[in-house]
């Protein structure tokens, strides 16, 4: 849902001055490379990155440590979020989560492209 939206809205993002969109997960590089290929990001403004040690996720305070998702998926997970930064300064930070939905699966809209385009 999120990646296809960002791919589809590349021109709108560029029109707002966005040069790059980085998608990362707490995962290894091989998984991220495979996912990038599956999503067809080659040649786009979208780049996939791996946070193999969860260092970035911890640094931005986005570790998903709710017991529900951890029981199903294991530890070292990231919340679903989006950051708009301009020259290293965070201008907008959105987290998709709810009281009964810590992973943001039911309503990921806060971190989807439409919300980000509106915030920029």
N, CA, C and O of each residue as an XYZ file, in Angstrom:
480
protein
N       0.816     -1.185      0.000
C       0.000      0.000      0.000
C       0.865      1.255      0.000
O       0.640      2.147     -0.818
N       1.828      1.348      0.876
C       2.608      2.569      0.962
C       3.556      2.729     -0.215
O       3.571      3.785     -0.846
N       4.343      1.718     -0.525
C       5.334      1.835     -1.598
C       4.671      2.115     -2.943
O       5.109      3.030     -3.641
N       3.641      1.377     -3.339
C       3.003      1.698     -4.627
C       2.478      3.135     -4.691
O       2.516      3.768     -5.745
N       1.994      3.637     -3.570
C       1.507      5.014     -3.532
C       2.622      6.015     -3.778
O       2.451      6.969     -4.537
N       3.758      5.800     -3.140
C       4.894      6.696     -3.339
C       5.415      6.603     -4.771
O       5.821      7.610     -5.351
N       5.405      5.416     -5.333
C       5.825      5.262     -6.729
C       4.859      5.991     -7.670
O       5.288      6.667     -8.605
N       3.583      5.852     -7.421
C       2.574      6.470     -8.283
C       2.586      7.996     -8.193
O       2.201      8.683     -9.139
N       3.023      8.512     -7.070
C       2.999      9.967     -6.855
C       4.378     10.624     -7.005
O       4.602     11.715     -6.482
N       5.288      9.972     -7.708
C       6.636     10.525     -7.861
C       6.638     11.938     -8.422
O       7.363     12.800     -7.927
N       5.840     12.182     -9.443
C       5.834     13.513    -10.071
C       5.315     14.569     -9.102
O       5.841     15.681     -9.061
N       4.298     14.237     -8.330
C       3.774     15.179     -7.334
C       4.816     15.450     -6.257
O       4.960     16.584     -5.801
N       5.536     14.423     -5.854
C       6.603     14.599     -4.867
C       7.711     15.479     -5.427
O       8.181     16.396     -4.753
N       8.124     15.204     -6.650
C       9.164     16.017     -7.290
C       8.728     17.474     -7.402
O       9.533     18.383     -7.199
N       7.456     17.697     -7.726
C       6.928     19.055     -7.856
C       7.020     19.819     -6.538
O       7.087     21.048     -6.531
N       7.022     19.089     -5.426
C       7.159     19.710     -4.102
C       8.619     19.764     -3.655
O       8.912     20.144     -2.522
N       9.533     19.382     -4.550
C      10.956     19.470     -4.239
C      11.553     18.229     -3.611
O      12.686     18.268     -3.132
N      10.821     17.131     -3.602
C      11.328     15.893     -3.012
C      12.201     15.187     -4.035
O      11.743     14.859     -5.130
N      13.452     14.953     -3.680
C      14.396     14.308     -4.592
C      14.506     12.812     -4.335
O      14.860     12.053     -5.238
N      14.208     12.381     -3.116
C      14.383     10.967     -2.779
C      13.402     10.557     -1.686
O      13.072     11.328     -0.785
N      12.956      9.318     -1.802
C      12.122      8.683     -0.781
C      12.872      7.437     -0.347
O      13.220      6.596     -1.176
N      13.121      7.317      0.944
C      13.831      6.158      1.477
C      12.853      5.290      2.265
O      12.159      5.764      3.165
N      12.817      4.031      1.912
C      11.988      3.055      2.603
C      12.943      2.091      3.290
O      13.831      1.522      2.656
N      12.752      1.915      4.580
C      13.639      0.991      5.280
C      12.829      0.094      6.200
O      11.709      0.417      6.596
N      13.418     -1.020      6.520
C      12.849     -1.956      7.484
C      13.973     -2.505      8.342
O      15.142     -2.502      7.955
N      13.588     -2.973      9.511
C      14.540     -3.692     10.349
C      14.622     -5.088      9.744
O      13.849     -5.984     10.086
N      15.573     -5.244      8.845
C      15.723     -6.485      8.100
C      17.118     -6.520      7.504
O      17.905     -5.597      7.714
N      17.430     -7.568      6.768
C      18.756     -7.638      6.147
C      18.701     -7.112      4.717
O      17.628     -6.968      4.132
N      19.862     -6.834      4.178
C      19.967     -6.265      2.845
C      19.393     -7.148      1.757
O      18.808     -6.645      0.798
N      19.547     -8.447      1.889
C      19.027     -9.363      0.865
C      17.506     -9.288      0.785
O      16.940     -9.276     -0.308
N      16.856     -9.239      1.917
C      15.398     -9.137      1.939
C      14.960     -7.810      1.324
O      14.007     -7.769      0.546
N      15.651     -6.729      1.671
C      15.286     -5.416      1.142
C      15.534     -5.335     -0.365
O      14.760     -4.707     -1.087
N      16.595     -5.959     -0.834
C      16.869     -5.995     -2.272
C      15.769     -6.749     -3.008
O      15.304     -6.310     -4.060
N      15.359     -7.872     -2.459
C      14.278     -8.645     -3.059
C      12.963     -7.894     -3.060
O      12.220     -7.943     -4.040
N      12.668     -7.199     -1.973
C      11.430     -6.436     -1.878
C      11.454     -5.271     -2.866
O      10.447     -4.978     -3.511
N      12.605     -4.608     -2.982
C      12.741     -3.496     -3.930
C      12.489     -3.983     -5.354
O      11.811     -3.315     -6.135
N      13.033     -5.138     -5.682
C      12.826     -5.699     -7.012
C      11.350     -6.012     -7.229
O      10.791     -5.702     -8.281
N      10.726     -6.625     -6.233
C       9.313     -6.967     -6.316
C       8.438     -5.724     -6.504
O       7.448     -5.762     -7.234
N       8.803     -4.638     -5.851
C       8.018     -3.410     -5.918
C       8.337     -2.568     -7.157
O       7.610     -1.623     -7.464
N       9.412     -2.900     -7.868
C       9.757     -2.187     -9.091
C      10.271     -0.774     -8.858
O       9.905      0.144     -9.592
N      11.110     -0.588     -7.851
C      11.596      0.756     -7.531
C      12.809      1.190     -8.355
O      13.184      2.362     -8.325
N      13.420      0.272     -9.084
C      14.604      0.631     -9.866
C      14.274      1.770    -10.832
O      13.273      1.720    -11.547
N      15.123      2.791    -10.842
C      14.927      3.939    -11.712
C      13.959      4.979    -11.169
O      13.680      5.979    -11.830
N      13.450      4.747     -9.974
C      12.507      5.691     -9.364
C      13.231      6.532     -8.310
O      14.439      6.397     -8.116
N      12.482      7.391     -7.640
C      13.061      8.178     -6.543
C      13.031      7.407     -5.222
O      13.478      7.911     -4.192
N      12.504      6.188     -5.261
C      12.386      5.356     -4.057
C      13.597      4.434     -3.943
O      13.954      3.730     -4.888
N      14.214      4.456     -2.771
C      15.359      3.600     -2.472
C      15.050      2.805     -1.215
O      14.544      3.355     -0.236
N      15.348      1.524     -1.237
C      15.138      0.665     -0.084
C      16.446      0.512      0.686
O      17.514      0.342      0.098
N      16.342      0.577      2.007
C      17.494      0.433      2.896
C      17.173     -0.571      3.993
O      16.009     -0.798      4.324
N      18.211     -1.162      4.548
C      18.038     -2.125      5.638
C      18.637     -1.564      6.924
O      19.766     -1.074      6.933
N      17.874     -1.642      8.003
C      18.349     -1.269      9.337
C      18.609     -2.582     10.079
O      17.846     -2.967     10.965
N      19.684     -3.255      9.707
C      19.924     -4.621     10.181
C      20.066     -4.735     11.691
O      19.710     -5.765     12.265
N      20.573     -3.709     12.339
C      20.783     -3.777     13.786
C      19.743     -2.998     14.582
O      19.825     -2.924     15.808
N      18.769     -2.419     13.894
C      17.716     -1.628     14.521
C      18.253     -0.307     15.088
O      17.579      0.338     15.891
N      19.443      0.090     14.683
C      20.076      1.301     15.218
C      19.293      2.564     14.864
O      19.032      3.396     15.733
N      18.919      2.708     13.595
C      18.161      3.900     13.194
C      16.800      3.916     13.876
O      16.356      4.954     14.368
N      16.145      2.766     13.902
C      14.824      2.662     14.518
C      14.875      3.088     15.985
O      14.001      3.819     16.450
N      15.875      2.641     16.697
C      16.046      3.049     18.102
C      16.322      4.545     18.199
O      15.765      5.231     19.057
N      17.178      5.043     17.322
C      17.579      6.452     17.373
C      16.394      7.396     17.174
O      16.360      8.476     17.763
N      15.431      7.002     16.359
C      14.264      7.858     16.133
C      13.080      7.481     17.025
O      11.989      8.030     16.873
N      13.292      6.546     17.952
C      12.257      6.173     18.909
C      11.073      5.449     18.311
O       9.947      5.608     18.783
N      11.308      4.653     17.275
C      10.219      3.986     16.582
C      10.235      2.466     16.709
O       9.702      1.771     15.843
N      10.837      1.941     17.771
C      10.824      0.493     17.988
C       9.405      0.059     18.341
O       8.789      0.607     19.255
N       8.903     -0.909     17.626
C       7.584     -1.472     17.898
C       7.779     -2.589     18.917
O       8.231     -3.686     18.589
N       7.430     -2.283     20.144
C       7.652     -3.261     21.212
C       6.355     -3.742     21.851
O       6.373     -4.324     22.936
N       5.243     -3.503     21.191
C       3.959     -3.988     21.678
C       3.955     -5.514     21.627
O       4.389     -6.088     20.628
N       3.479     -6.185     22.672
C       3.542     -7.648     22.704
C       2.762     -8.350     21.588
O       3.161     -9.436     21.168
N       1.668     -7.766     21.097
C       0.887     -8.421     20.047
C       1.696     -8.699     18.797
O       1.871     -9.863     18.438
N       2.201     -7.666     18.115
C       3.007     -7.909     16.914
C       4.297     -8.677     17.201
O       4.747     -9.470     16.373
N       4.891     -8.442     18.373
C       6.144     -9.131     18.689
C       5.928    -10.634     18.818
O       6.796    -11.416     18.430
N       4.776    -11.053     19.361
C       4.490    -12.477     19.492
C       4.362    -13.145     18.127
O       4.729    -14.308     17.957
N       3.843    -12.402     17.166
C       3.623    -12.954     15.829
C       4.878    -12.844     14.967
O       5.245    -13.791     14.271
N       5.531    -11.689     15.017
C       6.633    -11.404     14.103
C       8.026    -11.454     14.727
O       9.023    -11.448     14.006
N       8.106    -11.503     16.024
C       9.415    -11.507     16.676
C       9.835    -10.119     17.099
O       9.073     -9.161     16.968
N      11.049    -10.010     17.604
C      11.543     -8.737     18.124
C      12.157     -7.855     17.058
O      12.174     -8.197     15.875
N      12.659     -6.717     17.496
C      13.314     -5.740     16.631
C      12.476     -5.372     15.421
O      12.855     -5.625     14.277
N      11.341     -4.776     15.697
C      10.453     -4.299     14.648
C      10.390     -2.778     14.687
O      10.731     -2.157     15.694
N       9.954     -2.192     13.592
C       9.787     -0.748     13.512
C       8.314     -0.412     13.390
O       7.554     -1.122     12.732
N       7.919      0.679     14.031
C       6.575      1.190     13.821
C       6.476      1.677     12.382
O       7.494      1.927     11.736
N       5.271      1.811     11.887
C       5.013      2.324     10.541
C       4.967      3.850     10.661
O       4.073      4.407     11.297
N       5.951      4.516     10.037
C       6.011      5.967     10.157
C       6.610      6.587      8.901
O       7.165      5.893      8.049
N       6.485      7.903      8.806
C       7.071      8.643      7.690
C       7.641      9.950      8.237
O       7.064     10.587      9.118
N       8.763     10.316      7.699
C       9.422     11.567      8.083
C       9.636     12.397      6.822
O      10.084     11.885      5.796
N       9.316     13.662      6.913
C       9.701     14.607      5.862
C      10.797     15.474      6.474
O      10.572     16.184      7.454
N      11.971     15.404      5.887
C      13.102     16.197      6.371
C      13.626     17.053      5.224
O      13.677     16.620      4.073
N      14.011     18.271      5.567
C      14.569     19.198      4.587
C      15.946     19.604      5.085
O      16.077     20.250      6.124
N      16.964     19.222      4.342
C      18.345     19.542      4.686
C      18.691     19.083      6.112
O      19.349     19.794      6.872
N      18.227     17.874      6.444
C      18.536     17.282      7.743
C      17.656     17.742      8.889
O      17.855     17.308     10.024
N      16.690     18.607      8.625
C      15.785     19.099      9.666
C      14.417     18.447      9.466
O      13.823     18.548      8.393
N      13.929     17.782     10.503
C      12.619     17.135     10.415
C      11.538     18.203     10.423
O      11.438     19.008     11.348
N      10.730     18.189      9.363
C       9.634     19.147      9.218
C       8.282     18.512      9.547
O       7.352     19.202      9.963
N       8.179     17.197      9.358
C       6.936     16.486      9.640
C       7.274     15.041     10.002
O       8.092     14.398      9.345
N       6.636     14.550     11.045
C       6.867     13.184     11.529
C       5.500     12.584     11.810
O       4.764     13.099     12.651
N       5.152     11.519     11.131
C       3.834     10.902     11.284
C       3.971      9.417     11.576
O       4.750      8.715     10.932
N       3.208      8.949     12.549
C       3.214      7.534     12.924
C       1.830      6.963     12.674
O       0.828      7.531     13.107
N       1.777      5.844     11.977
C       0.518      5.139     11.746
C       0.369      4.075     12.824
O       0.972      3.005     12.749
N      -0.434      4.381     13.814
C      -0.717      3.427     14.881
C      -2.003      3.860     15.566
O      -2.426      5.010     15.452
N      -2.598      2.954     16.254
C      -3.803      3.244     17.010
C      -3.804      2.446     18.292
O      -2.977      1.550     18.461
N      -4.716      2.752     19.200
C      -4.746      2.053     20.494
C      -4.845      0.533     20.357
O      -4.214     -0.202     21.117
N      -5.622      0.071     19.408
C      -5.777     -1.367     19.199
C      -5.027     -1.845     17.963
O      -5.213     -2.975     17.512
N      -4.179     -0.978     17.420
C      -3.459     -1.289     16.182
C      -2.043     -0.704     16.248
O      -1.740      0.258     15.542
N      -1.182     -1.274     17.083
C       0.154     -0.705     17.261
C       1.035     -0.763     16.017
O       2.006     -0.013     15.915
N       0.712     -1.639     15.074
C       1.504     -1.745     13.856
C       0.964     -0.863     12.728
O       1.589     -0.766     11.672
N      -0.169     -0.231     12.934
C      -0.745      0.633     11.916
C      -1.296     -0.108     10.721
O      -1.430      0.469      9.642
N      -1.618     -1.380     10.893
C      -2.115     -2.174      9.773
C      -3.527     -1.772      9.343
O      -3.839     -1.775      8.152
N      -4.376     -1.428     10.305
C      -5.763     -1.088      9.980
C      -5.885      0.281      9.326
O      -6.754      0.497      8.482
N      -5.010      1.207      9.718
C      -5.065      2.550      9.156
C      -3.653      3.114      9.018
O      -3.182      3.835      9.898
N      -2.980      2.788      7.918
C      -1.626      3.296      7.707
C      -1.597      4.697      7.100
O      -0.529      5.180      6.726
N      -2.747      5.355      6.996
C      -2.858      6.588      6.224
C      -1.922      7.710      6.675
O      -1.499      8.513      5.843
N      -1.589      7.790      7.952
C      -0.724      8.880      8.426
C       0.643      8.858      7.763
O       1.272      9.906      7.613
N       1.111      7.691      7.368
C       2.443      7.587      6.755
C       2.392      7.306      5.248
O       3.417      7.033      4.623
N       1.198      7.376      4.680
C       1.059      7.171      3.244
C       1.336      8.467      2.483
O       1.383      9.548      3.071
N       1.517      8.346      1.189
C       1.950      9.469      0.371
C       0.979     10.638      0.388
O       1.422     11.787      0.393
N      -0.314     10.396      0.399
C      -1.271     11.496      0.381
C      -1.124     12.393      1.611
O      -1.158     13.618      1.501
N      -0.963     11.781      2.768
C      -0.774     12.556      4.000
C       0.546     13.321      3.958
O       0.620     14.464      4.408
N       1.575     12.693      3.422
C       2.867     13.372      3.350
C       2.815     14.536      2.362
O       3.354     15.606      2.643
N       2.175     14.343      1.215
C       2.055     15.436      0.244
C       1.292     16.615      0.853
O       1.635     17.771      0.604
N       0.269     16.327      1.641
C      -0.483     17.378      2.295
C       0.371     18.115      3.330
O       0.243     19.329      3.493
N       1.232     17.386      4.020
C       2.050     17.979      5.079
C       3.220     18.800      4.547
O       3.713     19.694      5.235
N       3.661     18.508      3.340
C       4.846     19.179      2.797
C       4.503     20.589      2.336
O       5.375     21.309      1.849
